[in-house]
Amino acid sequence: MHEIDPRAARRDPAGSAGGFTDLAAGPFRVDRDRITASPFFARLGGVTQVVSAGDSGLLHNRLTHSLKVAQVARAIAERIIGASESAELATKLGGCDPDACEAAALAHDLGHPPFGHLGEQTLDRLARHRFGLADGFEGNAQTFRILTTTDVRGPSAIGLDLTTAVRAAVLKYPWARLHIPQPHPSAIPQPPRGAAEPDDAPGTGSSKFSAYVTELDDFAQARAPFAGRIEPWQQTVEASVMDTADDIAYAIHDLQDFHRIGVLQHAPVAAELGEWLAHAAELAALSDAGLAAELRRPGRSLEQLRRRMHLKDGWIVDDEAFTEAVARVRHELVDGLLDTGFDGSTEAEQATAAFSASWSSRLVNGVFLLSSPSTRSGHLSLRPAQWHEVQVLKFVHRRFVLLRPDLALHQRGQAGLVTTLADALESWLLDRDELSRLPRRLHDLVELAHEEYAGIARTAPELLIGATGERVEGPDAVQGLARGRAVVDFIASLTDKQAVTLLDALSGRSGQPWSDSFVL
């Protein structure tokens, strides 16, 4: 059956060629095992989720987060195929296999660089402005590049040679930054989430995307079995399962983390939610300018969220459901979990675990399939009550964790570290006297990227444009793009600690040779 199933097709039909042996039986189980055996997966244990976890064991890293997303994704997929109506719709839309959903969830964060989203933003800025790469850097696109190109554990030694279904399921934003597919989803009147251009960088293409120009062939192959079943810019059902599971895990587990370490405090969260609940009508009557002027006062940020939801998500937003969501989060998070604090006791651990289990169950039970979703939603969605609850939970995390000034101070230092490391690696690549002593991994990445960009220049030169929109021509320009992509690939393959240690070595601050065999 698997030989004729287009969803289970691989790029390398030899399957276990080159001495590669798969232990699992089903094709999607094989994918899951290949992903978890990858060093890129193991590396996630040393990559920041929100802030560096160090050795405390109290904060999620990208590895523990991915494991929880996989757990939620499998539960959602099994719920879908367990009901005849949703199972029939899922089949019509292209399929929903629990093993494929679990594999995609395990893989979804492979491309995240050191220092979390801060590292991602810094690498994107460097890729576009320093190296002239029009598609810059994006963690989801980097994940797809690892799975299809830079990992070498598959039978062909180019990527992991995953099935088309799993490759399609990791395409959270199934488009390139520019042009692909046509018409580009950024041109849709109400663009899908992530497809619009960033307000502070017009003309740069979508703010989120899942494939660089170097992986467009794999992108097309992965999406081909779903043509005619879903729109060119829509997630597959399995990608939608992964995306929803990621949202659920993020909304619950990051709050749990910061409660554990005392960052998420009862008083400010209670004031914000309580003030909005007590004065919702008066806050709704404020003008946008008046609201902005009072934004530091409790309740105003939550009112701003309500208005933003109406602007972007009119397909589902409802003021009554929003009010009920704020009240539920206040009751269960603020008056429940945060009110007692966390002191490391058995009781505190039990309360935290109960909060996580209760909310996970509630949100997973709120999923359902849509045959004709809004452009802002995948075919899988949360019901209105749970959808609004996730928005409020994510708001609490952003407002009271991500926007803290002390976190900004920490992250500015990390951004500087990534920038300095990129400078040092580029300088090393440009030093002709040192070419023979480059780290082997960096050398191989340059050769790989040069082969890719040279091939694009020969076969599809219209795709080879610089960050400012000009056509890239000539061997020197191609080599420059290859050098930039290699530096970005190399830095993105580091853990937080490896990035710090490598920079220490390159700057002469380390007292011993730096030798991490995976990177060097």
N, C-alpha and C positions, 0 to 999 in steps of 0.2 A: 504493500500500500504506500509506503513512504517513498518508493522510487517514482511513483506517478503523482504524488501530492505536490503541487507547486509550492505550497507553504513550507514543505520540508526540504526543498531543494537547497543544495549548497553550491558554492562557486567551484569547489574542487570535487568532481563526482567520484574520485578515487576513495573518498571517505577516510580510510585509515592508511593512506599512502605515506611513504617516507618513514615507516616505523612507528607512526603515531597510533596508539591503541586507545580506543574508547571503551570504558567499562559499562556504561549504561546502555539500555536497550532502545528506548524511544529516542527519536531525533532531537526533541526539545530537552529531554533529560541530558543528552550528550552536550547540548549547548550549555546547560546549567553547570555541568561538571567542568567544561572547558573554561568557563568564566571564573569559577571559584578556584581553579588550579592556576590561574594567571597571576604572575607577580604584580600586575597592575591592580588586581583585586586585593592581594595581601597588603599592598602599599597603603590602602585606604585606612588601615589601622593607625597610620601616622599622619593623617590629613585632617585638618580642622573642619568641624561641622559649622560652628558659629565662632567660637573662640578656642584657642589652643587648649586642649584638655590636659596636656602634660602627662604626668603619671598618676593623677588623682583617681582615675577610674570612675569619677562622678559624672563626667560629661560624655555625651555621645561623640564619637568620631564618625568619619564617613563610612567606615566598615560596619560598625554597629547600627548606624542609621540604615544602611543598605539591607542588612539582615532583617530589620523590622519592616522595612518597606516590602521586602519579598514575602514576609509572613502575611502582611495585610493584603498584598496583591493576590496571593493564592486563595485567601479566604473569599475575596471578592469574586474571583473567577469561578470558584466552586459554587458560590451562591448563584451566579448567572446561569451556569449550565445545569444547576439543580432544579430550575424552574422551566417547564416546557416552553412557555411563551417567550421568555428571554433567551433561552437556548436556541430556539428557532430563529429569532431575530439576529442573534450573534452569528449563526451560521450563514444567514443571508448576507450579512455585512462583511464576511471574510473569516470568521472563526474566533473562538476564544478557548484556548487550551491552558489549563492551570500551570503546566510545566513551562509553556512559553512565557506566560505572564511572570512567573517566578524568576525565570532566567533574565528577562528584561529588567525586572526590579533589582536583581543582584548587580546588573551591569550599569544601571542608569547613572551612577556617579563616578565611573572610572576616569572620566576626563577632567574631574575637578582638580585644579592645581593646588600647590601649597597655600595655606591661609584662607581657604574657603572662597566666598564670593569676592572678598577684597582682592585676593590673588587673581581671580578671573578678570575683574575690572582692570587691574593693572596690566596684565598680559595683553588684554585686548587693546588698550591704549598704546602699548609698546609695539604690538604687531602692526597696527595701522599707521601710527605716526613715525615710528623709528624704522620699521622694516618695509613699509609700503605694501603690506598685505591687505587687500581690499576686504577680505572676509575676516580679518583680524583673528581674534580668539573667542571661542564660546565653549563652555564646559560640555554642553550636549553634543556639539559638533566634534569636540575632541574625543568624547566617548566613542562616537561612531568611527572616528579615524583609528582609534586604538583597536577596536573590534575587527575592523576590515583591513587595516594596513600595518600599523606599527608594532602590534604584538606579533610574535613569531611562533606561537605554540600550536598553531593549526597545522594540518598535514602539508600545506603548501608553503609554510614558513612566511606567509603574508597574511596577517590577521589571524583570527580564530576560526575562520571558515564556518560561520554559524548559518543556520537555516534562514531562509528569506523571512519567515514569520517573526523570528526573534530579532533579526536586524530591523525589520519594520517596526517592531514593538518598542525599540529604544528611540525611535524618532518621535520624540515628544513634540517637537516643532517641525513638522515634515515639509520643510522648504530650506533653500539656501538663503544666505544673507541678501543676495541680489538675484533677480531674474528667474530663478527656478523655483516652482513651476511657473508657466505662463498661462493666464495672467498671474502675477505675483500676488500672494495673499495680502500684502501691504496695501494693495489697490482696492480691496474690498471695502465698501462703505463702512461696515463695522468689522474691522479686521479681527482675526483670531487672536487670542492672548499671545503676546510676544511678537506678533507679525508687524506691528506698526513701527515706524522709525522712532528712535528716542527723541524727546523734545529738545534735548541739549546738543543733538548731533544730526541735524537734518541732512539728507542726502547720503547717509551711510548705510542705508538698508535696514532690514529688520533688527530689532534689539535682541531677539532670541531666534535661534535657528539650529538645525541639527546636522548640517552637512557642509563641509568646505568644498570649494571647487575641485579639489583633488580627489574627492570621493563621490563625485556625481554618478559615475557608472554603477557603483555599488548601491547608491541611493535609488537609482532607477530600477535596478534589478530587484531590490527589496520591495519596492512599491508595486511592481508589475502585477503580481497575483491579485491585487485589490482594485485594479482598474475597473471602472464600471460599477463597483460595489459601494465605494465611498468617493467623496470629492477629492481632487488632487491635493488639496491643502488640509484635509481632515486626518486626524489620527486614526489608526486602526483601532478596533475594539480593544485589542491587547495593549496597545500603547496608552489608550485611555484608562484602562485598568491600572497600569503602572503609574500614570500621572496622578490619578485619584488617590492611590495608595501612598504616594509620596506626600501629597497634601495632608492626608490624615496623619501620617507618622510625624511630619513636620509640625503640625498644629498641636499635637499632644506631647510628643517626647521632648521637644526643645523647652517647652514650658516646665515640664517635669525636671529637666536638667537644672534650669536656673532657679527653680524652687530649692533643689537640693543644696546648691552652693550659696544660697542666701541673696542672690541678685534680684530675684523677682519678689518684691516686697508687698505686703498686704495693703498698707496705707495708700500709696499712690494709685494702685489698681482699683481699690475700693472707691476712692474719691472720683476717679474718671468715670467708672461705670455707674456709680450711685448718682452722681450729679446729672448725668445724661438721663437716667431713668426718671429722676425727680423733675427735670425741667425740659423734657423733650420738645414740648410745644413751643416754649420760649426760644429755645435754641434753633428750632426749625424756622422761626420767624426772622432770625438775624440775616442780614445781607451777607453775601460772600465776603465783601470787604470787612464788614463788622466781625464776622467769624474769624477771619485771618488776623485781625488786630488783637483778638482775645485768645489766640490759639494756646497760649501757655496755661490758661485756666482750665480746671477739670471739666470734662464733658465736651469741650470744644473739638478735640481731636477725633472723638468718636462720632460727633455730628459731621465732621468733615468726611469721615469714612462713609457714612450713610449717603451723603450727597454724591460722592465719587461712585458708589455702587449704582445709584440711579443713572448716572451719566454713562457708565460702561456696561452695565449688566441689567438693563431694563427687561430682558427676557425672563428674569426670575426674581428680581429684587421686589420685596414687599415690606412695607413699614411695620405691619403687625408682626410678621415673622422676624424682622430685625429686633423689634422690642422684646419679643419672647426669647430670642437668642441671647441678647444682652442680659436678661433676667436669669436665664439658666446658667450662663457662664459666671455671673456674679454669685449665684447660690452655690454652685458646685466647685468653682475654682477659688473665688475670693473668700466666701463665708465658710467654705469647706476646707480645701487643701491649704490655702495660704494663711488662714486664720490661726492654725495650730503651729505653723513654722515647721522647720525640719532640723532635728537635733541628732539624727543618726540612730535613733532608738528603733526597736522592733516595731513599735506602734507607728512611728513616722514612715518607716519603709512600707508597712502594710497599707497605710493611707495613700501613699504615692502609687503603689502598685494597683490599688483598687480604683483610683482615679483614672489611671491609664487603661485598665481593662474595661472599665465601664464606658469610657468615651470611645475606645476602639470599637467595641461591640455596637454602640449606638450609631456610629458613623458608617461602619460597614453595612449595617442593616438598613441604612438609608440610601443605598445605591440602587439605580435602576437604569435600564437601557432606553434610549430614545431612537426612534426611527429617523426623525428629521430634526436634529438639534440646531440650536442657534450657532452662528459662526463663533461665538464666544465659548462654546462648550463642545466637548467630545460627545460621542454617542453614549458614553457612560456618564451619568451625572448623579449628584446627591439630590435627594428630595429637598424642597425649599427650606424646611426647618433645619435640617443638618447642614445644608449649604450655607445658610446664614450663620450658624454656629461656628463653622470652620472659619468664616471671614472674621468673626469676633475674636476667636482664639488666636488667629494669625495677627490680628491687630494688637492684641495684648503683647505678643512676643516682639513685634516690631517697635511698638511705642515704648515699652518699658525694658527692653533688652538692647535691640539693635541701635537705637538712637541715643543710648547713654554716652555722655561725653568721655568717660574713662575708656570705653571701648573704642571710640574714635581715635583717642590718643594712641592706644595700642596698635590699631590698624594702620595708622599713618606710618609708624615705624616699619611695619611689615611691608607696606607698599614701597617704601624706600629701599628695603632689602631686595625685593624682587627686581626693581629697576637697576640697582647697582649690580646685581648678579647678571642680568641681561647684558649690561655694558661690558662686564668682565669677560663673558663668554664670547661676545661678538669680537672684542679686541683680540682674544686668543685665536679665533678663526681667521682674523685678518693678518696675523703675524706669520709671515712666510717661514721664518726660521723655526717656528714651533709646530708646523703642520704635522710633522711625524710623531709628535708627542701628544696630540689631541686625545682626549678620552675616546676609546673605541666606539662607545655608544653615540657620542656626538658626531664623530666622523661618519658613522653609518647613516645617521639621520640626515646629514647633509647630502650624502650620495642618493639616498632614497628620494628626498624632496627635489633634488636637481633632476632626477629621472622623471619625476611626475610633472614638474613645471615645463621641462623641455618637451615632453610628450604633448602637453596641452598647447604649447606654442606651435607645434607642428600640425595638430589635428583640429584644434578649436581655439585659435588665437583670439577670437572675440571674447572669450571668457577670461583672458589674462589681462586684467586691468589693475592699475595701482590704486592706492587708497584715495587718491584725489580724482579718480575716474579716467586717467589717461591710459592708453594702450601700452602694455609692457612689451618691449621689443629688444632683441639683441642678446647675445650670450651673457654679457655682464649683468644685464637687468635680471635675466632668469637666474643667474647664480646668486644675485642679491636676494631674490625672493626665497630661494632654496636655503640660503644661510639663515634668513630670518625665521622661516618655518621650523628649521632644525633647532634653533635656540629656543623657540617657544615650546616645541615638542619636548625638548630636554628638560626645561624648567618644570613643565607640567607633569613630568614623570617623577618628580621628587616628593618626598614627604616634607612636612614642615621642618623637622630636625635636619634632614639632609640639605635643605636649602640653606639653613643657617651655617651648617658645618662646611659646606662647599664654599660659601662666600668667605668664611674665615680662612680657609686654605688658600683661596685665590688672592686674598688681600694680605697674606703673610702673617695673619694673627694666630694660626694654628701651630702648635708645637710639634706636630707629627704629620706624616703624609696622610692625605685623605684617601681612603680606599673603600668605597662601597661598590662591590662587584656588580650589583644590578645596574647602577648608573654608569660606572666607568667601564 
